[in-house]
Every structure is written in structure tokens, then in C-alpha cells.
Amino acid sequence: MHEDRLHAVLDNVAEPVEEFVMTLDELRELVKKPRPTAYIGYEPSGPIHIGVLFTIEKLARLADLGFHSIALMADLHGFLNGKGPLELLKEVSLTYWSEVFKILGSEGIDIVLGTEYQLSEEYTLDLLTLSQKVTARRAWRAMSMIARETEHPTVGQHLYPIMQALDILYLECDLAMGGTDQRKIHALARELFSSRVELRHEKWVPVAVHFPLVPGLLPGGKMSSSIPKSHVAVHDPPDVIRKKMRAAFCPPPGDSQFDEEGKLINPILAMFKMVILPRVGKVTLPRARAVGGGEVTVSSFS
């Protein structure tokens, strides 16, 4: 069971592992707990796309392995990040996002709305306490990779990473997971909770694990909910999916499918590696005539 849990957490983890798992030794100990708690936060500001799908499936898989899996519908975070009116974000969380989780067969995931606890007196006082321990520069360094407004950042955006750190405690989480753009926020959380700062809530140092961002269908960026042509939404009809996939940016055969940092930039290959293959196990594909034709069965991306 311990090895199954470890493998499930580390599946599709970003590399190098030493950088994007904080830390591997702590994770090995964590999976031995009877019922560890893991969470991923989602800004419910747009359509759920295939770049998010594999994270939902990861939470469901961990739930099957005895984790308490939590999906945080971060409505207040989205509001602070300029993603829309708070009431609209709350409504979308409770309708569209929650329903998609159910459709995907993720009954084992506990869905929590941020405003259910983030507006409490205890949370607010702990947030203000932590805000006295973090400089504006440090907060922005943690936030800048996920901020919607970067030219004129707001005070609310500076509070965002401190809130995200505090969420780990108030959700009683042992394991925080997210994309590589979340790493600096989780590093801030680990730094704060290993310090002598006194909070109203009990504190501990969480394990943090990060996954690659699925490259968008357009060149040079990730899949974005706010850019329809960059993503495949889970509710897109088949004809729209085919059109988007055929128009997707893919480096020509013979060119590198990775950037200078070793990150996969071909969105079709990334979706195959991170979404399709883990779900189906193996795929039989036609081979081009130039390499002999016929079929080839693929069960591993490597």
C-alpha cells in the first residue's frame, strides 16, 4: 500500500524531483500514515480543460488508496486575482465545477468552498498575523507566476499566497499539490510553518508536490481557461475538439519536442503522456507508411 501511494503521488511529477517534491524523504514517511490528507486548489474562473483533468484524476486515485482527498474551490482567491465577482465565482464553484467532478466519477473527493472558512474570525486573524511576517517582495515573488495582473499588482494579490499557505492548515492537509507555478507559494508555506510564528491554528510543515503545466494548443504558453483556443474544455463537442487538435501547435518531426529546460512543448504529446496514457494504460496507434506501416501498441511514454 505504501509503495502504491508513493507511486500515485509521484506519477507525472515535474523534474528534477529534488526541486519539485519538498521533500521526497518526508513524502515517503507521509504515505505510511493511516489516512493522510491531500489537496489541490482550483480557481473556478472558467471552463475545466484537459490540463486540469489529470489533477482531478490524481485526487480520485489517492482517495481510492486511503487518502482524504480535498478539492478546494478557491472562489475568494479567484476574486482577489481579478477573475470575476465573488458571488459569480461561488455560483460557478457550486454548479459547473462541482458537477464536472461528479461526472468524472470523483465521488471520493471532498469538495470545499473557500469562503466556507476563509471569512471566519480565526482565519482572518491568522492571515493578518502571517502578513506581518512576509514582505511585499517575498509575497509577490511567490505570486507572480499565477497573477492575472502583473503590471500593477494589487494588495489583494499580495495576500493571495499567504492565504494559500494558510489554507493548508485550515484544510488539515499533509500534502499540498499543484502545478510548477505553485512551487514558490508552497515553499513560502513550508518556511512560515517551520518558523516560530504563533498562530491560532495548530501548524506543521506540509509536503508539497508539483506537476508540469500542460502546454497550450497555441505556441509559447500553458493551457488557459481564459483563452479558448489554448485549451480543450471537458464540455467541448467532438467536432470542436477535432478542430482544436488539428490546429494545435506541434514542432515538426525531427525538431526537439522539448524546450531548453527539458519541458515538453508539444501539447498533443503532453496530453497523451499526462492524461490519456494514465487513464487507458496502453494505446494502439497506426504507423506511418514511411516507417513500415501497420500498428504499434504504446504502454509507456518513454
N, C-alpha and C positions, 0 to 999 in steps of 0.2 A: 504493500500500500504506500509506504513512504517513497519508494522509487517511482511509482506511478504518479504520485502527486508532484514530485520534483520534475519529472519529465513533462507533465502537463503544464506546469508553470513556465518552464524554460522553452517550450515549443514556440518556435518563431521569435525567440528573443533577439534583440539587437546585439550586434557585435561591435567591439570586443565585449565579451561577457563581463569582464572585470570592471568595465566602465558602466554598463547598463544594468547590472544586478548589484544592488547595495544591501547586503553583501551575499556572496554565494555561500559562505560558511554559515551565516545567520539563516539563510533560506533552508539549508539542509537541516538545521535544528527546528525551524518553524514547522516543516511538513510532518514532524513527529508529534505535534500537538494533536489531541483528540479531535478538536473541531476549530481549526484556525479560521479567521475571518479575512476575506479578501474583498477589495472593492475597486471599481473603476468609475470615474465621474464623467458625465456627458453633459455638454451644454445643449439643451433641447431647442436649438435655434433654427433648425432646418430639417430637410429630409435625411433619413437614415440611409447611408450609402454603403457600398460594399467594403469600403475601407474601415467601417465601424463593425461590420458584421462579424469578423473573426474575433473581435474582443468580446462580443456578446456570447459567442460560442465557447470562448475560453472560460468565462464565468460559469456557464452552464456545465461545462466539463468538470470544473473544480467542485461545483455543487454535488455532482454525481460521485466525487471522490471524498466527500465528507467535509468540504469547506462550507462555511457560511458565506455565500456569495452575495454581494450587495452592488446594485447599480444605482449610483446617485444621479438623480435628475437635477442637475445644478442650475435651477431656474434663477436663483439670486446671483450666481456667478455670471450667467449669461447677461443678466440685466446690467451688472457692473461693467461688463465687457462690451456694452453697446449693442447687444444682439437683438434688443426689442423691449417692449413694455413688459413689466414683471407679470401682470395678470395674463398676458398672452402666452408667455413662456411657461407659466404654471399650467395653463389650459392645455397647451401642446404636450407637456410632460404627462399629464393625466389621461390624455386621449391617444393621440397618434403614437407617441413613443412607447407608452405602456402597452398598447395593443400590438405593436410590432414585436415587442418582446414575447408576448403570449403566442403570436402566430409562429414565431421561430421555435416554439416548443421549449421555452426557457422558464418553466414553472418553478424551477428550483432557485431562481434568482429573486432576492428580496429587493423590490424597487422602493427607493426612499426619495422623497421630495426635499430638496434643500431647505426650503422655507418652513418645513415642519419643525426644525430645531434651530436654524441659524438666526432666528429673530428672538430667541429666548434671552433672558437677562444674563444667565450664566455664560452662554456662548459669547454674547456681546462684550461682557467684561473681560473674558479671556482673550478675545480678539484685540481689545484695546491694550491689554497688558502686553501681548506679543508685539503690537505695533510700536511700543516703546523700545523694544529690543532690536528692531530691524530698521536699518537706514533706508531712505528712499532709493538710494542707488542699488542697494542689495535687493530690495523688493522688485525693482524694475529689471534687474539682471535675471531674476527668476521668471518674470512675467513676459519679457519682451518677445519670446518666441511664439507665444499664443495670443498676444494682444491684437485686437482688431484695429485700434487706433494707436499708431506708434509715433506719429509726428508731434502730437500734443497729448501725451498721456494724462489721464485724469487721476485724482486721488483714489477714486474707486478702483481703478486698475491696480494701483499700488497695494490696496487691501486684498485684492484677489488671491495672490499666492499665500498670504498669511492665513486667509480663510481656508484655503485648500489644505494647508498644513493642519489647521485645527480640526477640519473635517475628519481626519484620520482618527483623532481621539474620540470625537463625539459619535462616530460610527463604530467605535470599539474595534478598529481594524489592526490586524497584524501585518497585512500585506497590501501595499498600495501599488496599483499597476496603471500603466498609461503609455502613450507614445513617447518617443525620444524627446519631444518638445516639453515633456513634463519633468524631465530629469532634474533640472535646476530647482524646481519647486519642491520636489521630494528631498533633494539634498538639503534645502533650507529647513524642511520639517525635521529631518534627522539631526541637523545642527541645533535647532531650537530645543528639541526634546531630550537632547543629551546634555543640555546646559542646566544651570541651577535656577532657571526661571521658575517661579511659583505660580501655578495656575489653580483654578477652582476644580478643574477636572484632573483626574489622575493622568500622568503622562508616561510614555515609553517610547523607545526608538523603533519605528517600523522598518520592515524590509521593503525595498522598492525594486520593481522590475519594469523594464521598458521594452517596447516593441518598435520595429521600424514603422515609419509612416508610409502608407501605401501611396506610391506616386500617382499623380493625377493623369487623366487622359490627355491633358494639354501638356506641352513641354515645360519643364522647369519648376514644377510645384507639386504639392500634395493634393489629394482629393479634398475638395472644399464644398461644404453644404451650400455656400452662398454662390458658387459658380457651377451652374447646372451642367455645362459641357465638360467639366473636370471630373465628374463622378458618374457612377451607375447607381441610381437610387433603388432601394429594395422594392419600391412600388412601380418602377418603370415597366411599361408593357414590353413584350418581346421584340416588337419591331423597333422601338426606341433603343433598346439595349443593343440590338444588332447594328443599328446606325451609329451609335456611340462607339462601339467596339471597333468597327471598321474605320472610323475616323481617328482612332486613338494614335497618339504619337508613339512610334516604336523605332528605335535605332535600326538601321538596315543590317541584314545578316553580314557578319564579318566585322562590324563595328562593336565596340565594347557595350555591353548592356548594363554597365556599372559606371558610376562617376568616379572621380579621383579619390574619394574616401571609401570606395568599395560598396556604396549603396546602390541597390538595384534601381534603375531609372526606367525600365521597360514596364509599363503598367499592366500589360497583359501577362507577362511572366510573374509579376508581383502578385496579381490576383490568383494565378494558378498555384503559386507557392504557398501563399498565406491563407487563401480562402477555399479554393476548390480541392486541392490535394488532401489537406487535413480532413475534409468532410467526406470524400468518397474513397480515399485510400489508394486507389490506382485508376488510371485513365488510359484507354486505348485510343491512339491517335493515328491518322493516316500519315504515311511518309511520302515525301516528295519523290517524284519520278527520278529526279537528278541524283538521289541517293539510294535508288533501288526500288522505290515504291513499297507497297504492302502496308503493314501496320506495325506499330511499336507500342508496347504497354509500359507505362511510366508509373512507378510507385514511389519515387524519390526525386526531389528537385535536383539534387546533386548528380 
